Amino acid sequence: MHEFPNLFIPGAGKSGTTSLQWYLNQHPAIKMMEVKEPHFFSKDQQFNKGWDHYLNGYNTENFTFKYLGESSTTYFISENAIERIHTNIHRPKFIFLLRNPIDRIQSHYNWIRTIGERLKPFKEEVTADIGHPFDADHAIKNYFYKNYLEFSSYGKWLQKYFDVFGKDNCYVMLTENLDENPLVALNNCFSFLNVPALDAIIPVSENKTKEFFYTEQPRRITSIGKRLLPERLRKKITASRVLPFSTTKKIKVPAPTYYASNEERQWLHSLLSEDFFLLKKITDLDFSIWEDFN
């Protein structure tokens, strides 16, 4: 059993976990890992690198903090992460940041579009993904995953964490409350962690999903450019019809934010309503700020 790290932000993804990590790191009793999203407990390929490799992500020899923490959104819906943290960490604490689950899915969809992934129309895309099991070791690209509904099934996954680690070791907060009054929301977190409140915090800029992505396309070789190339290279390019890599360029492709229609939001509500009732039951939080569920 290891004493550290002992603080985790498992998600939910696209709910402001980057901002929360930055805010928590401002407290003198807390040191958050410099590497965000290490996915150590969820991804086999990371876990197999070993404990020393993992702890190097803190970039410190000072382990006198009350809390060493990290945030990996894959932990939220990973059975592996739950089991490995339970097996390896002594008395961990968890902070869950939850956003209106319909807004979260919409943001998730837009986020996937920014890597240039060819997606179906919104409703078709979410429908096609329903029932696909989550596998942290098989991302779309780098650390991009779909599982739109699974990441928004807050009640289901919080119940698993409560059952394994105890409800007293899990703190649940809403993204909307963090956005509205960061200092109050953060001091509530600090109270849960039994560390002193702060009088002020440094604001963080919102980590918005981009509305574009970069891709590469061949440069057009002008007639002048062709004449400047050696004859042998000109013949090779003409014969193969493949341009050398130096003739490609990066271009910025617009990916404007998609906004779900009222009909699509109602449809998502119907899919998530049962899980939402479970969430209300096990947390006793005020969700009136989530207008879709009022």
C-alpha positions as CSV (number, residue, x, y, z in Angstrom):
1,M,0.0,0.0,0.0
2,H,1.3,3.5,-0.9
3,E,0.5,6.7,1.0
4,F,0.8,8.8,-2.1
5,P,-0.8,10.0,-4.3
6,N,-3.9,10.3,-2.1
7,L,-6.1,12.7,-4.0
8,F,-7.7,12.0,-7.4
9,I,-10.0,13.9,-9.7
10,P,-11.5,11.1,-11.8
11,G,-13.8,13.3,-13.9
12,A,-16.2,13.8,-15.4
13,G,-14.4,14.7,-18.7
14,K,-15.2,18.0,-20.4
15,S,-16.5,19.4,-17.0
16,G,-13.6,21.6,-16.1
17,T,-11.2,19.2,-14.5
18,T,-8.2,21.1,-15.9
19,S,-9.3,24.3,-14.1
20,L,-10.0,22.3,-10.9
21,Q,-6.5,20.9,-10.9
22,W,-5.0,24.3,-11.3
23,Y,-7.2,25.7,-8.4
24,L,-6.3,22.8,-6.0
25,N,-2.6,23.3,-6.8
26,Q,-2.8,26.8,-5.4
27,H,-3.3,25.4,-1.8
28,P,0.0,25.1,0.1
29,A,-1.0,21.7,1.4
30,I,-1.7,20.2,-2.0
31,K,0.7,19.3,-4.8
32,M,-1.0,18.2,-8.1
33,M,0.9,16.2,-10.6
34,E,2.5,18.4,-13.3
35,V,1.5,15.9,-15.9
36,K,-2.3,16.1,-16.3
37,E,-4.1,12.9,-17.3
38,P,-1.3,10.3,-16.6
39,H,-4.0,7.6,-16.8
40,F,-1.7,5.4,-14.7
41,F,-4.4,3.3,-13.1
42,S,-6.6,2.9,-16.1
43,K,-4.2,2.2,-18.9
44,D,-2.2,-1.1,-18.9
45,Q,0.6,0.4,-20.8
46,Q,1.1,3.2,-18.3
47,F,0.6,1.0,-15.2
48,N,3.2,-1.5,-16.5
49,K,5.8,1.3,-16.5
50,G,5.9,1.0,-12.7
51,W,5.6,3.2,-9.6
52,D,8.8,5.2,-9.9
53,H,8.0,6.3,-13.5
54,Y,4.5,7.4,-12.3
55,L,5.8,9.4,-9.3
56,N,8.3,11.2,-11.6
57,G,5.3,13.1,-12.9
58,Y,5.3,15.2,-9.8
59,N,8.7,16.5,-10.6
60,T,9.5,17.0,-6.9
61,E,11.5,15.3,-4.1
62,N,9.4,17.0,-1.5
63,F,6.7,14.6,-0.4
64,T,5.7,16.6,2.7
65,F,2.5,17.8,1.3
66,K,-0.7,16.6,3.0
67,Y,-2.0,15.7,-0.5
68,L,-0.4,14.6,-3.7
69,G,-3.0,14.5,-6.3
70,E,-3.6,13.9,-10.0
71,S,-6.5,14.1,-12.4
72,S,-7.3,11.5,-15.1
73,T,-10.8,11.5,-16.5
74,T,-10.5,7.9,-17.7
75,Y,-10.6,6.8,-14.1
76,F,-14.2,7.8,-13.8
77,I,-15.6,4.9,-16.0
78,S,-12.7,2.5,-15.5
79,E,-13.2,-0.7,-13.5
80,N,-9.4,-1.2,-13.7
81,A,-8.7,2.2,-12.1
82,I,-11.1,1.6,-9.3
83,E,-9.6,-1.8,-8.5
84,R,-6.0,-0.6,-8.8
85,I,-6.4,2.5,-6.7
86,H,-8.2,0.4,-4.1
87,T,-5.4,-2.2,-4.1
88,N,-2.5,0.2,-4.1
89,I,-3.4,3.4,-2.3
90,H,-4.0,3.8,1.4
91,R,-7.1,5.9,2.2
92,P,-7.5,8.0,-1.1
93,K,-9.8,10.9,-1.4
94,F,-11.7,11.8,-4.6
95,I,-13.2,14.9,-6.0
96,F,-15.8,14.5,-8.8
97,L,-16.6,17.5,-10.9
98,L,-19.9,17.1,-12.7
99,R,-21.4,19.2,-15.5
100,N,-25.0,19.1,-16.8
101,P,-24.6,15.7,-18.5
102,I,-26.3,16.9,-21.7
103,D,-24.0,19.9,-22.0
104,R,-21.1,17.5,-21.3
105,I,-22.0,15.2,-24.1
106,Q,-22.4,18.1,-26.5
107,S,-18.9,19.4,-25.5
108,H,-17.5,15.8,-25.8
109,Y,-18.8,15.6,-29.4
110,N,-17.2,19.0,-30.3
111,W,-14.0,18.0,-28.6
112,I,-13.7,14.8,-30.8
113,R,-14.3,16.9,-33.9
114,T,-11.2,19.1,-33.1
115,I,-8.9,16.2,-33.9
116,G,-10.3,16.0,-37.4
117,E,-12.3,12.8,-36.7
118,R,-15.1,12.2,-39.2
119,L,-18.2,12.0,-37.1
120,K,-21.8,11.2,-37.9
121,P,-24.5,13.8,-37.2
122,F,-24.9,14.3,-33.5
123,K,-27.8,12.0,-32.7
124,E,-26.5,9.3,-35.1
125,E,-23.0,9.5,-33.5
126,V,-24.3,9.1,-30.0
127,T,-26.7,6.3,-30.9
128,A,-23.9,4.4,-32.8
129,D,-21.7,4.6,-29.7
130,I,-24.3,3.3,-27.2
131,G,-23.2,0.0,-25.6
132,H,-19.6,0.2,-26.7
133,P,-17.5,-1.0,-23.7
134,F,-14.9,1.5,-22.5
135,D,-11.3,0.4,-23.0
136,A,-8.7,2.9,-21.8
137,D,-6.0,1.2,-23.8
138,H,-7.8,1.8,-27.1
139,A,-8.3,5.5,-27.7
140,I,-9.4,7.0,-31.0
141,K,-6.2,9.1,-31.0
142,N,-3.8,9.7,-28.2
143,Y,-6.2,10.1,-25.2
144,F,-9.4,10.8,-27.1
145,Y,-12.3,8.5,-26.3
146,K,-16.0,8.4,-27.2
147,N,-18.3,6.6,-24.8
148,Y,-20.5,9.7,-24.8
149,L,-23.3,8.3,-22.6
150,E,-21.0,6.3,-20.3
151,F,-19.0,9.4,-19.3
152,S,-22.3,11.1,-18.4
153,S,-23.7,8.2,-16.4
154,Y,-22.8,9.9,-13.2
155,G,-25.0,8.0,-10.8
156,K,-23.9,4.6,-12.0
157,W,-20.2,5.3,-11.6
158,L,-20.4,7.4,-8.4
159,Q,-22.2,4.5,-6.8
160,K,-19.3,2.2,-7.7
161,Y,-16.8,4.6,-6.1
162,F,-19.0,5.0,-3.0
163,D,-19.3,1.2,-2.6
164,V,-15.5,0.6,-2.9
165,F,-14.1,3.7,-1.1
166,G,-16.9,4.9,1.0
167,K,-19.1,8.0,0.4
168,D,-17.2,10.0,3.1
169,N,-14.0,9.8,0.9
170,C,-15.8,11.2,-2.1
171,Y,-16.7,14.8,-2.7
172,V,-19.0,15.7,-5.5
173,M,-19.3,19.3,-6.9
174,L,-20.9,20.9,-9.9
175,T,-19.1,22.6,-12.7
176,E,-21.7,25.4,-12.8
177,N,-21.1,26.2,-9.1
178,L,-17.3,26.3,-9.7
179,D,-17.8,28.7,-12.6
180,E,-20.2,30.9,-10.6
181,N,-18.1,31.3,-7.5
182,P,-14.7,29.6,-7.6
183,L,-13.5,30.6,-4.2
184,V,-16.6,29.3,-2.4
185,A,-16.6,26.1,-4.4
186,L,-12.8,25.6,-3.7
187,N,-13.1,26.3,0.0
188,N,-15.8,23.6,0.2
189,C,-13.3,21.2,-1.3
190,F,-10.7,22.3,1.2
191,S,-13.2,21.7,4.0
192,F,-13.7,18.2,2.7
193,L,-9.9,17.7,2.6
194,N,-9.6,19.1,6.1
195,V,-7.1,21.8,5.1
196,P,-7.5,25.6,5.8
197,A,-9.6,27.7,3.6
198,L,-8.0,30.3,1.3
199,D,-8.8,34.0,1.3
200,A,-8.3,34.4,-2.4
201,I,-7.4,32.4,-5.5
202,I,-5.8,33.2,-8.8
203,P,-8.5,33.0,-11.5
204,V,-7.9,30.6,-14.3
205,S,-8.8,31.1,-17.9
206,E,-11.5,28.7,-19.2
207,N,-10.2,25.7,-21.0
208,K,-12.6,25.9,-24.0
209,T,-12.8,23.3,-26.7
210,K,-11.2,24.7,-29.9
211,E,-13.3,25.4,-33.0
212,F,-10.7,24.2,-35.4
213,F,-8.2,21.5,-36.1
214,Y,-5.0,21.2,-38.1
215,T,-4.4,18.9,-41.0
216,E,-1.8,18.6,-43.8
217,Q,-2.3,19.0,-47.5
218,P,0.1,18.9,-50.4
219,R,1.5,22.2,-51.6
220,R,0.9,23.0,-55.2
221,I,4.1,23.1,-57.1
222,T,4.1,26.0,-59.5
223,S,5.7,25.8,-63.0
224,I,8.5,27.9,-61.7
225,G,9.0,25.6,-58.7
226,K,9.0,22.6,-61.0
227,R,11.8,24.2,-63.2
228,L,13.9,24.7,-60.1
229,L,13.7,21.0,-59.1
230,P,16.4,18.7,-60.5
231,E,15.2,16.9,-63.6
232,R,15.6,13.5,-62.0
233,L,13.3,14.6,-59.1
234,R,10.8,16.1,-61.4
235,K,10.5,12.8,-63.3
236,K,10.2,10.8,-60.1
237,I,7.4,13.0,-58.8
238,T,5.6,12.9,-62.1
239,A,5.9,9.1,-62.3
240,S,4.9,8.4,-58.7
241,R,2.4,11.3,-58.4
242,V,3.6,11.5,-54.8
243,L,5.0,14.8,-53.6
244,P,8.0,14.8,-51.2
245,F,7.0,15.5,-47.5
246,S,8.6,19.0,-47.8
247,T,5.8,20.1,-50.1
248,T,3.1,19.6,-47.6
249,K,1.7,22.3,-45.4
250,K,-0.5,22.5,-42.3
251,I,-3.9,24.1,-42.7
252,K,-6.4,25.2,-40.2
253,V,-9.8,23.7,-40.7
254,P,-12.8,25.2,-39.0
255,A,-14.8,23.0,-36.6
256,P,-17.5,25.4,-35.3
257,T,-19.2,24.4,-32.1
258,Y,-22.3,22.2,-32.6
259,Y,-25.3,23.0,-30.5
260,A,-27.8,20.2,-29.8
261,S,-31.4,21.0,-30.8
262,N,-34.2,21.0,-28.3
263,E,-35.4,17.6,-29.7
264,E,-31.9,16.2,-29.3
265,R,-31.6,17.5,-25.7
266,Q,-35.0,15.9,-24.8
267,W,-33.8,12.6,-26.4
268,L,-30.7,12.7,-24.3
269,H,-32.8,13.5,-21.2
270,S,-34.8,10.3,-21.8
271,L,-31.6,8.3,-22.0
272,L,-30.1,9.8,-18.9
273,S,-33.2,10.3,-16.7
274,E,-32.9,7.0,-14.8
275,D,-29.3,7.6,-14.0
276,F,-30.0,11.1,-13.0
277,F,-32.6,9.9,-10.4
278,L,-29.9,7.6,-9.0
279,L,-27.5,10.5,-8.9
280,K,-30.0,12.6,-6.9
281,K,-30.7,9.7,-4.5
282,I,-27.0,9.0,-3.7
283,T,-25.7,12.6,-3.5
284,D,-28.6,14.7,-2.1
285,L,-27.2,17.7,-4.1
286,D,-29.2,20.6,-5.5
287,F,-29.3,20.1,-9.3
288,S,-31.7,22.9,-10.0
289,I,-29.0,24.6,-12.0
290,W,-29.3,21.8,-14.6
291,E,-32.3,23.2,-16.4
292,D,-32.7,20.1,-18.6
293,F,-33.6,18.0,-15.5
294,N,-36.0,20.4,-13.8
